[in-house]
């Protein structure tokens, strides 16, 4: 399940997943962050894994937009983690 995080100018929406246990990543926890933006023909989509910023997929974002997405991700990482932690409390 994805939870809404923010919507930026240009209708760029960011959502995040629940925190998942993964012993293969730093800290043993990861979450997925999804970027989505409407186009005339559907959506541009990209998904990244925190904490390592691993790109899972990127459909139709330009290199410049991808750099912007990563910049947003890096600047908002701690708040996204905090939101995911709070979501976990509400689910439990």
PAVO-101944 format. One line per field, with one value per residue (C-alpha): residue in three letters; x, y, z; residue number from 1. Coordinates in steps of 0.25 Angstrom, whole numbers, m for minus. Each point is the difference from the previous one (the first is absolute). Example, Ala and Ser with C-alpha at 12.3 -4.5 7.8 and 13.67 -1.06 7.14 Angstrom:
2
residu = ala, ser .
c1 = 49, 6 .
c2 = m18, 14 .
c3 = 31, m2 .
num = 1, 2 .
//
This chain:
92
residu = unk, unk, unk, unk, unk, unk, unk, unk, unk, unk, unk, unk, unk, unk, unk, unk, unk, unk, unk, unk, unk, unk, unk, unk, unk, unk, unk, unk, unk, unk, unk, unk, unk, unk, unk, unk, unk, unk, unk, unk, unk, unk, unk, unk, unk, unk, unk, unk, unk, unk, unk, unk, unk, unk, unk, unk, unk, unk, unk, unk, unk, unk, unk, unk, unk, unk, unk, unk, unk, unk, unk, unk, unk, unk, unk, unk, unk, unk, unk, unk, unk, unk, unk, unk, unk, unk, unk, unk, unk, unk, unk, unk .
c1 = 0, 5, m3, 0, 12, m1, m4, 9, m2, m2, m9, 12, m6, 9, m5, 8, m2, m1, 14, 5, 11, 11, 13, 8, m2, 7, m8, m8, m12, m4, m12, m4, m3, m8, 0, m12, m3, m12, 3, m9, 2, m1, 11, 15, 4, 12, 3, 12, 4, 5, 9, 10, m8, 0, m8, m10, m6, m2, m10, 0, 7, 11, 14, m2, m13, 7, 10, m11, m7, 13, 2, m14, 2, 13, m5, m13, 6, m1, m14, m4, 5, m7, m13, 2, 3, m13, m8, 6, m5, m14, m1, 5 .
c2 = 0, 14, 12, 15, 8, 13, 6, 10, 10, m6, m11, m8, m9, m8, m12, m10, m14, m7, m2, m14, m9, m3, m5, 4, 15, 9, 0, m12, 8, 6, 7, 3, 14, 2, 12, 3, 11, 0, 2, 1, m15, m5, 1, 1, m9, m3, m8, 1, m8, 7, 0, m2, 8, m12, 2, m11, 5, 13, 2, 12, 10, 8, 0, 14, m4, m13, 9, 9, m12, m5, 14, 0, m14, 4, 13, m7, m14, 2, 6, m12, m10, 8, m1, m15, m2, 7, m8, m12, 4, 3, m14, m8 .
c3 = 0, m3, 9, m5, 3, m8, m13, m7, m11, m13, 6, 5, 11, 10, 8, 9, 4, 14, 6, m4, 7, m9, 6, m13, 2, 10, 13, m4, m5, m13, m6, m14, m5, m13, m9, m10, m9, m10, m15, m12, m2, 14, 11, 2, 11, 8, 13, 9, 12, 13, 7, m12, m11, m9, m12, m2, m13, m8, m11, m8, 10, m8, 6, 5, 7, 6, 6, 6, 5, 7, 6, 5, 6, 7, 6, 5, 4, 15, 0, m9, 10, 11, m7, m3, 15, 4, m10, 6, 14, m6, m7, 13 .
num = 1, 2, 3, 4, 5, 6, 7, 8, 9, 10, 11, 12, 13, 14, 15, 16, 17, 18, 19, 20, 21, 22, 23, 24, 25, 26, 27, 28, 29, 30, 31, 32, 33, 34, 35, 36, 37, 38, 39, 40, 41, 42, 43, 44, 45, 46, 47, 48, 49, 50, 51, 52, 53, 54, 55, 56, 57, 58, 59, 60, 61, 62, 63, 64, 65, 66, 67, 68, 69, 70, 71, 72, 73, 74, 75, 76, 77, 78, 79, 80, 81, 82, 83, 84, 85, 86, 87, 88, 89, 90, 91, 92 .
//
